[in-house]
Amino acid sequence: MPVREMKIDDLPQVLQIQKALAFQDWNERQFIAEITANYALCVVYVAAALHTPILGYAIFHLMGPDSELLSIATNDSHQRAGIGTALLNAGIAHLDFENGDKIFLEVREGNTKARRFYEKHGFEPYAERKKYYADGENAILYVKAT
Ligand SMILES: CC(C)(COP(=O)(O)OP(=O)(O)OC[C@H]1O[C@@H](n2cnc3c(N)ncnc32)[C@H](O)[C@@H]1OP(=O)(O)O)[C@@H](O)C(=O)NCCC(=O)NCCS
């Protein structure tokens, strides 16, 4: 299985993926806080044969019946090849869902790629937060129930 838990040593590659995609702006300290938090699950997708083997990452908050997907990203040059799906499925498997448990997320209204990805995986929009982001873009809130 190419998905494993994120380590602090992975952060240079993780930060590089984030920077190239320019979809969020977490610093190293914020990633370390997630890696070390006992309520968070941070995973990376690793292609061992490559020189820079980390091709994607995802961060979940595990909060009993209501968990949250905080962030998911696939390296720009490896998108649409199943990496995001592998990361999402690994997180969901780890959540050990019981019937009725939910996973929530929020996404920029204009982030079509991510919205199609979430919808393909059974997430449904349930609310909109007007001007939620600093640049004034709306957020769409999604939920997936088991
Ligand atoms: C969203 C994201 C993680 C998906 O990762 P991925 O590795 O490409 O996903 P997968 O290959 O597993 O899944 C592909 C599915 O995602 C959706 N998708 C991915 N790229 C797409 C595109 N360019 N246009 C439309 N849908 C797209 C489709 O549903 C696609 O299924 P299909 O190929 O059968 O149509 C990736 O696009 C990404 O990193 N985006 C930038 C970061 C981001 O916005 N993250 C989410 C906000 S936190």
The ligand as an ORCA input file, in Angstrom:
! r2SCAN-3c Opt
* xyz 0 1
  C      -8.615     17.240     -5.668
  C      -7.347     16.416     -5.902
  C      -6.702     16.089     -4.551
  C      -7.727     15.110     -6.616
  O      -6.565     14.310     -6.665
  P      -6.290     13.257     -7.849
  O      -5.111     12.450     -7.427
  O      -6.219     13.951     -9.161
  O      -7.639     12.387     -7.771
  P      -7.974     10.942     -8.393
  O      -7.109     10.680     -9.574
  O      -7.967      9.928     -7.317
  O      -9.499     11.158     -8.802
  C      -9.808     11.675    -10.046
  C     -11.211     12.287     -9.964
  O     -11.129     13.591     -9.378
  C     -11.878     14.530    -10.176
  N     -10.933     15.334    -10.946
  C      -9.582     15.340    -10.787
  N      -9.017     16.220    -11.649
  C     -10.023     16.760    -12.349
  C     -10.092     17.728    -13.387
  N      -8.986     18.304    -13.878
  N     -11.295     18.071    -13.862
  C     -12.427     17.503    -13.378
  N     -12.438     16.560    -12.403
  C     -11.244     16.202    -11.901
  C     -12.717     13.648    -11.112
  O     -13.861     13.243    -10.384
  C     -11.780     12.478    -11.338
  O     -12.456     11.317    -11.731
  P     -12.494     10.953    -13.317
  O     -11.074     10.987    -13.778
  O     -13.128      9.586    -13.335
  O     -13.328     12.026    -13.942
  C      -6.342     17.182     -6.828
  O      -7.048     17.693     -7.946
  C      -5.596     18.312     -6.159
  O      -4.557     18.117     -5.529
  N      -6.090     19.566     -6.296
  C      -5.364     20.728     -5.770
  C      -5.461     20.814     -4.268
  C      -6.889     20.993     -3.823
  O      -7.615     21.806     -4.352
  N      -7.291     20.211     -2.790
  C      -8.641     20.238     -2.276
  C      -8.907     21.393     -1.406
  S      -8.336     21.092      0.239
*
